[in-house]
Amino acid sequence: MQTFYDTIILSPHLDDAVLSCAGQIFIQTTAGRSVLVVTLMAGDPPVKLVSDFAQLLHDRWELHHETVARRREEDIVACQILKADYLHWEVPDCIYRHHPETEEPYYTSNLDLFGTIHQAEDTLLNDLTQRLRILPEYKYMLVPLSVGNHVDHQITRLAAERCFSTKLIYYEDYPYAIAPGAVEAAIANDGATWQSKTVPIPESAMIRKLEAIAAYDSQLSTFFLDRADLERQVRHYSQVVGGERNWWCHES
């Protein structure tokens, strides 16, 4: 890693930053500016404690051996396509996290994934907040708006807000931002006035964005029917928004 980056983007999982920000990443790097994508939940699952729910997801992804290692490889390829640096932390995805004593998984359904952060995750949140302090210096910090309310997106946002005193830029979590009213729900915070700025994505950046998203081969079936559907959906949302939209808030 470098000691300074023009932009650091915090990604909860191994695809979130690229799904949401790939166009603006490529625009920056081709202009000679440095970008670092930090994936917080990129760690391997426990060897013997993969829940039935996590196994169902493995089956969908068609990754049955070294699942997360394969996903890290996909992320490396995507970042290379966009000419961005990457950093993978060893925290496991929420589907793998469990109580250290009872070994009970914290999240065992889709309802859990998009609900309330488990009360036992306070230690993780505190650890991430402290660890964020040792990232390289930066000019801009982009974090997830936590559209869709995924617990790992919530944790990433909360840790960033606890850690950084400088103004944060929030990116819309794609594809959760597609859902009607989802973005509005994410910014419905009392006492804050939100403003947005849209980054137009030229065709050259859109082509690289589509290529980078397609690099996450294991994840395509989660969000898209096939490569043609990926292109159709990503282009459609870009047309609706006008590119990629970022947010920031001012306390009243």
C-alpha positions as CSV (number, residue, x, y, z in Angstrom):
1,M,0.0,0.0,0.0
2,Q,0.9,3.6,-0.4
3,T,1.1,6.0,2.5
4,F,-1.5,8.3,1.0
5,Y,-4.5,7.8,-1.2
6,D,-6.7,10.3,-3.0
7,T,-9.7,8.1,-2.2
8,I,-10.2,5.2,0.2
9,I,-13.5,3.2,-0.2
10,L,-14.7,1.0,2.6
11,S,-16.4,-2.1,1.2
12,P,-18.2,-4.4,3.6
13,H,-17.9,-7.4,1.3
14,L,-15.8,-8.6,-1.6
15,D,-17.9,-6.8,-4.3
16,D,-19.8,-4.0,-2.6
17,A,-17.4,-1.1,-3.6
18,V,-17.2,-2.3,-7.2
19,L,-20.9,-2.8,-7.6
20,S,-21.5,0.7,-6.2
21,C,-18.5,2.8,-7.2
22,A,-16.7,1.1,-10.1
23,G,-17.3,3.9,-12.6
24,Q,-15.9,6.6,-10.4
25,I,-13.0,4.4,-9.3
26,F,-12.0,4.0,-13.0
27,I,-12.5,7.7,-13.7
28,Q,-10.1,8.6,-10.8
29,T,-7.4,6.0,-11.6
30,T,-7.3,6.9,-15.3
31,A,-6.8,10.5,-14.3
32,G,-3.8,9.5,-12.2
33,R,-5.4,9.6,-8.8
34,S,-4.9,6.8,-6.3
35,V,-7.7,4.6,-5.0
36,L,-7.7,2.0,-2.2
37,V,-10.6,-0.4,-1.7
38,V,-10.6,-1.8,1.8
39,T,-12.9,-4.9,2.3
40,L,-13.6,-5.3,6.0
41,M,-15.4,-8.7,5.9
42,A,-13.0,-10.7,3.7
43,G,-11.9,-13.3,6.2
44,D,-12.1,-17.1,5.9
45,P,-15.0,-18.9,7.7
46,P,-14.4,-21.1,10.7
47,V,-13.4,-24.5,9.6
48,K,-16.1,-26.5,11.4
49,L,-18.8,-23.9,12.1
50,V,-20.4,-23.1,8.8
51,S,-24.1,-22.9,9.4
52,D,-26.8,-24.5,7.3
53,F,-27.7,-21.0,6.0
54,A,-24.1,-20.3,5.0
55,Q,-24.0,-23.6,3.3
56,L,-27.1,-22.8,1.3
57,L,-25.3,-19.7,0.0
58,H,-22.2,-21.7,-0.8
59,D,-24.4,-23.9,-2.9
60,R,-25.9,-21.0,-4.7
61,W,-22.5,-19.6,-5.4
62,E,-21.2,-23.0,-6.6
63,L,-18.2,-22.5,-4.4
64,H,-17.7,-25.6,-2.1
65,H,-14.0,-25.4,-1.4
66,E,-12.0,-22.4,-0.2
67,T,-15.1,-20.3,-0.8
68,V,-13.8,-16.9,0.5
69,A,-10.3,-17.4,-1.0
70,R,-12.0,-17.7,-4.4
71,R,-14.0,-14.6,-3.7
72,R,-10.8,-12.7,-2.7
73,E,-9.3,-13.8,-6.1
74,E,-12.4,-12.4,-7.8
75,D,-12.0,-9.1,-6.0
76,I,-8.3,-8.8,-6.9
77,V,-9.2,-9.2,-10.6
78,A,-11.9,-6.6,-10.3
79,C,-9.6,-4.1,-8.7
80,Q,-7.0,-4.7,-11.3
81,I,-9.5,-4.0,-14.0
82,L,-10.2,-0.7,-12.4
83,K,-6.5,0.0,-11.6
84,A,-7.3,0.3,-7.9
85,D,-5.3,-1.0,-4.9
86,Y,-7.0,-3.4,-2.5
87,L,-6.8,-4.5,1.1
88,H,-8.5,-7.5,2.6
89,W,-9.2,-7.7,6.3
90,E,-9.7,-11.1,8.0
91,V,-13.1,-10.4,9.6
92,P,-15.5,-13.1,8.4
93,D,-18.7,-12.3,6.6
94,C,-21.7,-12.1,9.0
95,I,-23.0,-15.4,7.8
96,Y,-19.9,-17.1,9.4
97,R,-19.9,-15.2,12.7
98,H,-21.0,-17.0,15.8
99,H,-21.0,-16.7,19.6
100,P,-17.5,-17.7,20.9
101,E,-18.9,-19.8,23.7
102,T,-22.2,-21.3,22.5
103,E,-21.0,-21.5,18.8
104,E,-24.5,-20.3,17.9
105,P,-24.5,-18.3,14.6
106,Y,-25.6,-14.7,14.9
107,Y,-27.4,-14.6,11.5
108,T,-29.3,-17.6,10.1
109,S,-31.7,-16.2,7.6
110,N,-32.2,-13.4,5.1
111,L,-34.4,-11.7,7.6
112,D,-31.4,-11.6,10.0
113,L,-29.1,-10.3,7.3
114,F,-31.2,-7.3,6.8
115,G,-32.3,-6.7,10.3
116,T,-30.8,-5.5,13.6
117,I,-27.1,-5.9,14.4
118,H,-26.7,-8.7,16.9
119,Q,-26.0,-7.4,20.4
120,A,-22.9,-9.5,20.7
121,E,-21.3,-7.7,17.8
122,D,-20.3,-4.6,19.9
123,T,-16.8,-6.0,20.3
124,L,-16.4,-6.3,16.6
125,L,-17.7,-2.8,16.0
126,N,-15.2,-1.4,18.6
127,D,-12.3,-3.4,17.0
128,L,-13.1,-2.2,13.5
129,T,-13.4,1.4,14.7
130,Q,-9.9,1.2,16.2
131,R,-8.4,-0.5,13.2
132,L,-9.7,2.1,10.8
133,R,-7.5,4.6,12.5
134,I,-4.4,3.0,11.1
135,L,-5.4,3.2,7.4
136,P,-3.2,5.4,5.2
137,E,-3.8,9.1,4.9
138,Y,-6.4,10.1,2.4
139,K,-8.2,13.0,0.8
140,Y,-11.7,11.4,0.5
141,M,-13.3,8.6,2.4
142,L,-16.3,6.8,0.8
143,V,-18.4,4.5,3.0
144,P,-21.7,2.6,2.4
145,L,-24.9,4.5,3.0
146,S,-26.2,1.1,4.2
147,V,-29.1,1.2,1.8
148,G,-31.0,-2.1,2.3
149,N,-29.9,-2.4,6.0
150,H,-27.6,-5.3,5.6
151,V,-25.9,-5.8,9.0
152,D,-22.4,-5.7,7.6
153,H,-23.1,-2.5,5.7
154,Q,-24.5,-1.1,9.0
155,I,-21.4,-2.1,10.9
156,T,-19.1,-0.7,8.3
157,R,-20.9,2.7,8.3
158,L,-21.1,2.9,12.1
159,A,-17.4,2.1,12.6
160,A,-16.5,4.8,10.0
161,E,-18.7,7.3,11.7
162,R,-17.2,6.5,15.1
163,C,-13.6,6.7,13.8
164,F,-13.4,9.6,11.4
165,S,-13.9,13.2,12.4
166,T,-13.5,14.4,8.8
167,K,-16.5,14.6,6.5
168,L,-17.5,11.2,5.1
169,I,-18.9,10.6,1.6
170,Y,-21.6,7.9,1.5
171,Y,-22.1,5.8,-1.6
172,E,-25.4,4.2,-2.6
173,D,-25.3,0.5,-2.0
174,Y,-26.0,-1.2,-5.3
175,P,-28.1,-3.2,-6.0
176,Y,-30.1,-2.6,-2.8
177,A,-30.6,1.0,-3.9
178,I,-32.8,-0.2,-6.8
179,A,-35.7,-0.9,-4.4
180,P,-38.3,1.9,-4.3
181,G,-37.8,4.1,-1.2
182,A,-34.7,2.3,-0.1
183,V,-32.3,5.2,-0.5
184,E,-34.9,7.5,1.2
185,A,-35.1,5.2,4.1
186,A,-31.3,5.2,4.5
187,I,-31.1,8.9,4.8
188,A,-34.2,9.4,7.0
189,N,-32.1,10.4,10.0
190,D,-33.4,12.9,12.4
191,G,-31.3,16.1,12.8
192,A,-29.4,15.7,9.5
193,T,-29.8,17.4,6.2
194,W,-28.6,15.2,3.3
195,Q,-27.3,16.4,-0.1
196,S,-26.3,14.3,-3.1
197,K,-23.9,14.6,-6.0
198,T,-24.1,12.4,-9.1
199,V,-20.9,11.4,-10.9
200,P,-21.6,10.9,-14.6
201,I,-20.2,7.7,-16.0
202,P,-18.9,7.9,-19.5
203,E,-19.1,4.9,-21.8
204,S,-15.4,4.0,-21.4
205,A,-15.9,3.8,-17.6
206,M,-19.2,1.9,-17.9
207,I,-17.5,-0.7,-20.0
208,R,-14.8,-1.2,-17.3
209,K,-17.5,-1.2,-14.6
210,L,-19.4,-4.0,-16.3
211,E,-16.2,-6.0,-16.8
212,A,-15.2,-5.5,-13.1
213,I,-18.6,-6.6,-11.8
214,A,-18.6,-9.6,-14.0
215,A,-15.3,-10.6,-12.4
216,Y,-17.3,-11.7,-9.4
217,D,-18.4,-14.8,-11.2
218,S,-19.6,-16.6,-8.0
219,Q,-21.9,-13.7,-7.1
220,L,-23.7,-13.0,-10.4
221,S,-26.5,-15.5,-9.7
222,T,-27.3,-13.6,-6.5
223,F,-28.2,-10.4,-8.3
224,F,-28.5,-11.2,-12.1
225,L,-29.8,-13.8,-14.4
226,D,-26.8,-13.8,-16.6
227,R,-24.1,-11.4,-18.1
228,A,-26.7,-9.8,-20.4
229,D,-29.0,-9.1,-17.4
230,L,-26.1,-7.7,-15.5
231,E,-25.4,-5.2,-18.2
232,R,-29.1,-4.3,-18.6
233,Q,-29.7,-3.7,-14.9
234,V,-26.5,-1.8,-14.3
235,R,-27.0,0.5,-17.3
236,H,-30.6,1.1,-16.4
237,Y,-29.9,2.2,-12.9
238,S,-27.0,4.4,-14.1
239,Q,-29.5,6.1,-16.5
240,V,-32.1,6.5,-13.8
241,V,-29.6,8.1,-11.4
242,G,-27.5,9.9,-14.0
243,G,-24.3,7.9,-13.1
244,E,-23.3,7.0,-9.6
245,R,-24.7,9.0,-6.7
246,N,-22.9,9.9,-3.5
247,W,-24.3,11.6,-0.4
248,W,-23.1,13.6,2.5
249,C,-24.9,15.0,5.5
250,H,-24.9,18.2,7.6
251,E,-26.0,18.1,11.2
252,S,-28.8,20.6,11.9
